[in-house]
Amino acid sequence: MENKLNAKLSPSQIATQNKKLDKKIILITGANSGIGKETAISLAKIGHKVIIHGRDVEKTKQAREEIISKSGNKDVEYLCADLSLKAEIPPFVDKVKQKCDYLDVLINNAGGQFGNKREESIEGHEKTFAINTLAPFLLTHLLLPLLQKSKNARVVTVSSESYKMGGKPPLEDIELKHNYSLFKSYGLSKLYVWWIMREFVEYLKAQNITNITINTVEPGSVESGLQRESGKGILMKIITILWKPMMWSMEKAAATSIYMATSSEVEGVTGKFYGDCKEKIIKDKYISPKAQKALWDYCQKVCEGYL
Ligand SMILES: NC(=O)c1ccc[n+]([C@@H]2O[C@H](COP(=O)([O-])OP(=O)(O)OC[C@H]3O[C@@H](n4cnc5c(N)ncnc54)[C@H](OP(=O)(O)O)[C@@H]3O)[C@@H](O)[C@H]2O)c1
């Protein structure tokens, strides 16, 4: 009932249902545009300290100014890194540590979608996997010490309903050297990041870390910069036109991240998948603890030397 009511509230109203503001330090990746920027504006408006991340310095600086002007909150900082490169993540984490002694919320929002031709980063990882799955894995790992210093920390990771579109996960070919396609790589990367976050819950339990919750969200469908690369083909252009009437507003797309990052209603909730500010039940066919562990082990192996 409460959640049904929430669907009618704006993100700021949802978050400020906490009677007295418990000011949080919140890091949002990919917050210089789209859903991440909207999330940052709302969280800053509520009064939280927000650290936005972007890849391009000028674009991220401009986003910071826009967030300050729209929220009226000057406590907004920015940091830059290409998160699809493992080598850029540890220095990025060092810069976060210079900005704050603890972190209350990490929103793994940055994500990408590429074309129908498989491309690799200069580190040799398939690009969609690198930004959508590997980056949240490594970044969350490296930020754990800072999150542990918070009284109650939350990790919120942005996945997508497209997790259903990747087909059967080929665990012997996680980075799709064979059989790559745009839909397969994007869908699987968003299923994999959900598995990684589920496995993080087990990891925290094993480490006896009790102050951090880990949840995954899907933001619905919204017009953003996501299809810069993937939207060039005629098929994607047609899909986008047909899909337009079903698209959500940016405010609605950001609402679930904001809800999971701040609402007292979900305090202590961990290992769940949320959409439209409600828990979403994932069908058993998309969950395999064995495959999940194999993916985790793969990420750990390729991140050796960075963890
Ligand atoms: N739009 C939708 O309908 C939809 C639906 C489901 C899920 N999502 C997910 O929502 C999240 C936000 O996407 P969006 O729709 O808001 O798209 P967007 O406007 O393109 O925002 C994506 C953000 O991620 C950043 N990013 C991409 N690649 C990066 C990299 N290698 N290193 C650092 N930052 C990088 C982008 O920075 P640059 O500007 O520098 O590229 C940008 O700030 C993504 O995880 C996406 O998969 C979106």
The ligand as an SDF file (V2000), in Angstrom:
LIG
                    3D

 48 52  0  0  0  0  0  0  0  0999 V2000
   17.8600    5.4070  -20.7530 N   0  0  0  0  0  0  0  0  0  0  0  0
   17.1940    4.2930  -20.4940 C   0  0  0  0  0  0  0  0  0  0  0  0
   16.1040    4.0600  -20.9960 O   0  0  0  0  0  0  0  0  0  0  0  0
   17.7810    3.2580  -19.5710 C   0  0  0  0  0  0  0  0  0  0  0  0
   17.0400    2.0940  -19.3500 C   0  0  0  0  0  0  0  0  0  0  0  0
   17.5540    1.1410  -18.4950 C   0  0  0  0  0  0  0  0  0  0  0  0
   18.7640    1.3380  -17.8750 C   0  0  0  0  0  0  0  0  0  0  0  0
   19.4700    2.4850  -18.1180 N   0  0  0  0  0  0  0  0  0  0  0  0
   20.7530    2.6500  -17.4240 C   0  0  0  0  0  0  0  0  0  0  0  0
   20.7550    3.8980  -16.7510 O   0  0  0  0  0  0  0  0  0  0  0  0
   22.0970    4.3480  -16.5500 C   0  0  0  0  0  0  0  0  0  0  0  0
   22.2160    5.8010  -16.9610 C   0  0  0  0  0  0  0  0  0  0  0  0
   22.0430    5.8800  -18.3650 O   0  0  0  0  0  0  0  0  0  0  0  0
   21.3200    7.0920  -19.1140 P   0  0  0  0  0  0  0  0  0  0  0  0
   20.1230    6.5280  -19.7870 O   0  0  0  0  0  0  0  0  0  0  0  0
   21.1590    8.2320  -18.2020 O   0  0  0  0  0  0  0  0  0  0  0  0
   22.3820    7.3950  -20.2700 O   0  0  0  0  0  0  0  0  0  0  0  0
   23.4310    8.6090  -20.4560 P   0  0  0  0  0  0  0  0  0  0  0  0
   22.7270    9.8920  -20.5120 O   0  0  0  0  0  0  0  0  0  0  0  0
   24.2620    8.1900  -21.6290 O   0  0  0  0  0  0  0  0  0  0  0  0
   24.2990    8.5450  -19.1360 O   0  0  0  0  0  0  0  0  0  0  0  0
   25.3040    7.5760  -18.9670 C   0  0  0  0  0  0  0  0  0  0  0  0
   26.3780    8.1530  -18.0860 C   0  0  0  0  0  0  0  0  0  0  0  0
   27.4230    7.1700  -17.9380 O   0  0  0  0  0  0  0  0  0  0  0  0
   28.6560    7.7730  -18.2830 C   0  0  0  0  0  0  0  0  0  0  0  0
   29.5900    6.8240  -18.8920 N   0  0  0  0  0  0  0  0  0  0  0  0
   29.3960    6.0480  -19.9590 C   0  0  0  0  0  0  0  0  0  0  0  0
   30.5210    5.3700  -20.2410 N   0  0  0  0  0  0  0  0  0  0  0  0
   31.4530    5.7470  -19.3250 C   0  0  0  0  0  0  0  0  0  0  0  0
   32.7920    5.4110  -19.0870 C   0  0  0  0  0  0  0  0  0  0  0  0
   33.4450    4.5620  -19.8470 N   0  0  0  0  0  0  0  0  0  0  0  0
   33.4340    5.9880  -18.0380 N   0  0  0  0  0  0  0  0  0  0  0  0
   32.7900    6.8790  -17.2730 C   0  0  0  0  0  0  0  0  0  0  0  0
   31.5150    7.2450  -17.4500 N   0  0  0  0  0  0  0  0  0  0  0  0
   30.8460    6.6740  -18.4680 C   0  0  0  0  0  0  0  0  0  0  0  0
   28.3020    8.8340  -19.3000 C   0  0  0  0  0  0  0  0  0  0  0  0
   29.3590    9.7780  -19.3990 O   0  0  0  0  0  0  0  0  0  0  0  0
   29.7760   10.3590  -20.8500 P   0  0  0  0  0  0  0  0  0  0  0  0
   28.8110   11.4210  -21.1000 O   0  0  0  0  0  0  0  0  0  0  0  0
   31.1780   10.7950  -20.6860 O   0  0  0  0  0  0  0  0  0  0  0  0
   29.6570    9.2080  -21.8150 O   0  0  0  0  0  0  0  0  0  0  0  0
   27.0380    9.3960  -18.6890 C   0  0  0  0  0  0  0  0  0  0  0  0
   27.3390   10.2970  -17.6610 O   0  0  0  0  0  0  0  0  0  0  0  0
   22.9680    3.3930  -17.3770 C   0  0  0  0  0  0  0  0  0  0  0  0
   23.5370    2.4250  -16.5250 O   0  0  0  0  0  0  0  0  0  0  0  0
   21.9780    2.7330  -18.3110 C   0  0  0  0  0  0  0  0  0  0  0  0
   22.4080    1.4710  -18.7600 O   0  0  0  0  0  0  0  0  0  0  0  0
   19.0040    3.4430  -18.9450 C   0  0  0  0  0  0  0  0  0  0  0  0
  1  2  1  0
  2  3  2  0
  2  4  1  0
  4  5  1  0
  4 48  2  0
  5  6  2  0
  6  7  1  0
  7  8  2  0
  8  9  1  0
  8 48  1  0
  9 10  1  0
  9 46  1  0
 10 11  1  0
 11 12  1  0
 11 44  1  0
 12 13  1  0
 13 14  1  0
 14 15  2  0
 14 16  1  0
 14 17  1  0
 17 18  1  0
 18 19  2  0
 18 20  1  0
 18 21  1  0
 21 22  1  0
 22 23  1  0
 23 24  1  0
 23 42  1  0
 24 25  1  0
 25 26  1  0
 25 36  1  0
 26 27  1  0
 26 35  1  0
 27 28  2  0
 28 29  1  0
 29 30  1  0
 29 35  2  0
 30 31  1  0
 30 32  2  0
 32 33  1  0
 33 34  2  0
 34 35  1  0
 36 37  1  0
 36 42  1  0
 37 38  1  0
 38 39  2  0
 38 40  1  0
 38 41  1  0
 42 43  1  0
 44 45  1  0
 44 46  1  0
 46 47  1  0
M  CHG  2   8   1  16  -1
M  END
$$$$
